[in-house]
């Protein structure tokens, strides 16, 4: 049996909470993954897998730590773009809140007619939130 190719769903800019709930279900099933990584004391997050709305594959990579002082090379949680790391030296681990927008790269028609030239190439338009928490480490950073 061959799989049928379906036209992409129309683009819709939405941040309805149901997409955050759908993303949580995808995380639980493993169809969507989210992780925090640290390399040379710089933390980053990677979210990849199926979009909760259009189900196309996407990957979102972002830095969570930025250099805040050129002297001494101190680093701090970015605190912008929906990202928050636990306080330095904290014992409660870390918490990262990520606001994600579909970036599947598939051309989604802007309207239901799917007229030629009316496609949004960046993704289906959905935005959702993912919250990650992890164990305490030295310095309170992931």
Secondary structure as UniProt FT lines:
FT   HELIX           17..29
FT   STRAND          32..39
FT   TURN            40..41
FT   STRAND          42..50
FT   TURN            52..54
FT   STRAND          57..63
FT   STRAND          65..67
FT   TURN            72..73
FT   STRAND          75..77
FT   TURN            88..89
FT   STRAND          94..101
FT   STRAND          108..109
FT   TURN            112..113
FT   TURN            116..117
FT   STRAND          119..120
FT   STRAND          126..134
FT   HELIX           138..140
//
